[in-house]
C-alpha cells in the first residue's frame, strides 16, 4: 500500500482501494446471480418431471355434460371398500392411542420390586418414561437407564398393556466396609466404594484405612480387587473381621491370642505369605505375650521385629 508524504494513503491508493472493493462487490453479485440461475433451472427440471408423471384430478366435458375425473380410479369394489375400512380403522386406533391418557405412563403406573434401601422416586427419574405412550417404550433402554444407578446390580423391565411398567431391581451386595476419616463406604466385589445407604446390609469384614491410602488412582473411589480379595481370604483363614491398611505395611493385623502384629503387604503372593506365617507359628506360640511384628511383605525373607521395649527376635 502506497502512503503519501503525510503518512496517509494518497489519492491514488484510495482510488485503487475503492476500485478493488467495487470489483469484489460485482463479483459477489455475479456469483449470487449464477446461484439463483442454477436453482431456477433445477426447480424447472423437477417441476417438468413431476408434471409428466402425475395426473391431477379434473373435470371432463362431453357437450353439456361434465364428469369429475380422478386419475387411477377405476370404480368401487368390495376389496377396495374393505381396504378403505381397514385404513380408517388403523388411523382411528392410532388417534385413540395418542389421545387417550390411559395409554400414557405416569409415576403411579411404574412398579419397582426388589428394593430395600433404594428409593422408588430416584429410580423412576432414571427410567425417563413420564408421560410417554406405551407404544414408544423400549424395555432394554429403560433397563440400561436404571443400571446407571451405581447401587443397582441388575434390573429386569417388562411392559404391560394398557400402560404399566414393572421393574425388578437387584441391589448391590457390598462385601466389606472401608473405614476412613471421611466416613465409611461399602466395597463392592470389584473394589468400587459407595457411600453407605440406610437400610442396606452391613458387611462383616471391615478395612480400616484412615488416610484412604488403599485408594487406586482414578475418578471413582475404589481399592484394588486383589487387595479386597486378600482381605476376604485372610478373614476366612484367621477368623478376623477387621484389618488395617497403610502404604508402608499394607494389610496388617494382630494374630488372635498373641501380641504379634503381622505386616501382610499387598494382595500378591498369598500362598507364599501363608506358608511363611505357618513356618513362624512355632516361634509365635513359644512366646505369645512378646510384643513384636512379623513382616511378610517379602515372603522369601520374613522377619520378626520387637517393639522398642523388647529384645530383638531371630
Secondary structure as the mmCIF struct_conf table of DSSP 4:
data_model
#
loop_
_struct_conf.conf_type_id
_struct_conf.id
_struct_conf.beg_label_comp_id
_struct_conf.beg_label_asym_id
_struct_conf.beg_label_seq_id
_struct_conf.end_label_comp_id
_struct_conf.end_label_asym_id
_struct_conf.end_label_seq_id
STRN STRN1 UNK A 3 UNK A 3
TURN_TY1_P TURN_TY1_P1 UNK A 5 UNK A 6
BEND BEND1 UNK A 7 UNK A 8
STRN STRN2 UNK A 9 UNK A 9
HELX_RH_AL_P HELX_RH_AL_P1 UNK A 11 UNK A 53
STRN STRN3 UNK A 58 UNK A 62
TURN_TY1_P TURN_TY1_P2 UNK A 63 UNK A 64
STRN STRN4 UNK A 65 UNK A 69
TURN_TY1_P TURN_TY1_P3 UNK A 71 UNK A 72
HELX_RH_AL_P HELX_RH_AL_P2 UNK A 78 UNK A 99
HELX_RH_3T_P HELX_RH_3T_P1 UNK A 101 UNK A 103
STRN STRN5 UNK A 104 UNK A 105
HELX_RH_3T_P HELX_RH_3T_P2 UNK A 107 UNK A 109
STRN STRN6 UNK A 110 UNK A 113
BEND BEND2 UNK A 114 UNK A 114
BEND BEND3 UNK A 116 UNK A 118
HELX_RH_AL_P HELX_RH_AL_P3 UNK A 120 UNK A 127
TURN_TY1_P TURN_TY1_P4 UNK A 130 UNK A 131
STRN STRN7 UNK A 132 UNK A 133
HELX_RH_3T_P HELX_RH_3T_P3 UNK A 134 UNK A 136
HELX_RH_AL_P HELX_RH_AL_P4 UNK A 139 UNK A 146
TURN_TY1_P TURN_TY1_P5 UNK A 147 UNK A 148
BEND BEND4 UNK A 149 UNK A 149
TURN_TY1_P TURN_TY1_P6 UNK A 150 UNK A 151
STRN STRN8 UNK A 152 UNK A 160
TURN_TY1_P TURN_TY1_P7 UNK A 161 UNK A 163
STRN STRN9 UNK A 164 UNK A 171
STRN STRN10 UNK A 176 UNK A 180
TURN_TY1_P TURN_TY1_P8 UNK A 181 UNK A 182
STRN STRN11 UNK A 183 UNK A 187
TURN_TY1_P TURN_TY1_P9 UNK A 189 UNK A 190
BEND BEND5 UNK A 191 UNK A 191
STRN STRN12 UNK A 192 UNK A 192
STRN STRN13 UNK A 193 UNK A 195
TURN_TY1_P TURN_TY1_P10 UNK A 198 UNK A 199
BEND BEND6 UNK A 200 UNK A 200
HELX_LH_PP_P HELX_LH_PP_P1 UNK A 201 UNK A 203
BEND BEND7 UNK A 204 UNK A 204
STRN STRN14 UNK A 206 UNK A 208
TURN_TY1_P TURN_TY1_P11 UNK A 210 UNK A 211
TURN_TY1_P TURN_TY1_P12 UNK A 213 UNK A 214
STRN STRN15 UNK A 215 UNK A 215
HELX_LH_PP_P HELX_LH_PP_P2 UNK A 216 UNK A 216
BEND BEND8 UNK A 217 UNK A 220
STRN STRN16 UNK A 222 UNK A 223
HELX_RH_AL_P HELX_RH_AL_P5 UNK A 225 UNK A 238
STRN STRN17 UNK A 242 UNK A 246
TURN_TY1_P TURN_TY1_P13 UNK A 247 UNK A 249
STRN STRN18 UNK A 250 UNK A 254
HELX_LH_PP_P HELX_LH_PP_P3 UNK A 255 UNK A 255
TURN_TY1_P TURN_TY1_P14 UNK A 256 UNK A 257
BEND BEND9 UNK A 258 UNK A 259
STRN STRN19 UNK A 260 UNK A 265
BEND BEND10 UNK A 266 UNK A 268
HELX_RH_AL_P HELX_RH_AL_P6 UNK A 270 UNK A 279
TURN_TY1_P TURN_TY1_P15 UNK A 280 UNK A 280
HELX_RH_AL_P HELX_RH_AL_P7 UNK A 281 UNK A 286
TURN_TY1_P TURN_TY1_P16 UNK A 287 UNK A 289
STRN STRN20 UNK A 292 UNK A 295
BEND BEND11 UNK A 297 UNK A 298
HELX_RH_3T_P HELX_RH_3T_P4 UNK A 299 UNK A 301
STRN STRN21 UNK A 303 UNK A 306
TURN_TY1_P TURN_TY1_P17 UNK A 308 UNK A 309
BEND BEND12 UNK A 310 UNK A 310
#
